[in-house]
Amino acid sequence: MNILNSSGVLNPPSVVVSVPTAVNTSPLPQITFLTAAATPNPILVGNGTNFLNATFSGAYQISPMPGNTSLLTGFNFVIAGVVDGSAMIVWQKKVVRNSDNAILYNDSGMFAGSGFGGTDGAFSVVIPVPLSAPANDVSVYENFLLFVLPTQPASTASLLLVEQDWVPEPASMIALGSGLVGLMALRRRKR
């Protein structure tokens, strides 16, 4: 896995932030953008800050592992954050197969205003995302826009983390399951 970008900008006055990532490639790719731990500031606008809007951009590539022929069929897209008052978080995500530039997923969404999430506006959402075709060589591009209305500075928008947990094709899971069942049967026979 290769991280291409993990950064943001808080406005005004255009403060560039670096967002750390956590990557796990075994058994399946998992990437977490730790937006709450961005430096020098987290991806947070509104109440308690001087910032009224922010962006976060993440991009990475997944390449086939040597000897691994399994294909990925989708991922669980996890977003955690806070939207309170007159605040909003807008997201856009695209997955492109590297071998032929086919777009396997392209979507967007929004979390807005009071009443979304708990009483403090906190939320954590898991969006299951199927790819239009299985692949093992993809580039993922995601963008987030956070903002509060200048007339409502007590509002808050915060992006706490963004994560993708990739899912293999069913055939790979069946093969893995069959192998585990076979190992259990051998173990029972030896007893």
Stockholm file with secondary structure:
# STOCKHOLM 1.0

chainA/1-191         MNILNSSGVLNPPSVVVSVPTAVNTSPLPQITFLTAAATPNPILVGNGTNFLNATFSGAYQISPMPGNTSLLTGFNFVIAGVVDGSAMIVWQKKVVRNSDNAILYNDSGMFAGSGFGGTDGAFSVVIPVPLSAPANDVSVYENFLLFVLPTQPASTASLLLVEQDWVPEPASMIALGSGLVGLMALRRRKR
#=GR chainA/1-191 SS CEEEEEEEEEETTTEEEECCEEEECSSSCEEEECGGGCBSSCSEEETTSSCSEEEEEEEEEECCCTTCCCCEEEEEEEEEEEEESSEEEEEEEEEEETTTCCEEEEEEEEEESTTSSSTTCEEEEEEEEEEEEEESSEEEEEEEEEEECTTCTTCEEEEEEEEEEEEECHHHHHHHHHHHHHHHHHHHHHC
#=GC SS_cons         CEEEEEEEEEETTTEEEECCEEEECSSSCEEEECGGGCBSSCSEEETTSSCSEEEEEEEEEECCCTTCCCCEEEEEEEEEEEEESSEEEEEEEEEEETTTCCEEEEEEEEEESTTSSSTTCEEEEEEEEEEEEEESSEEEEEEEEEEECTTCTTCEEEEEEEEEEEEECHHHHHHHHHHHHHHHHHHHHHC
//
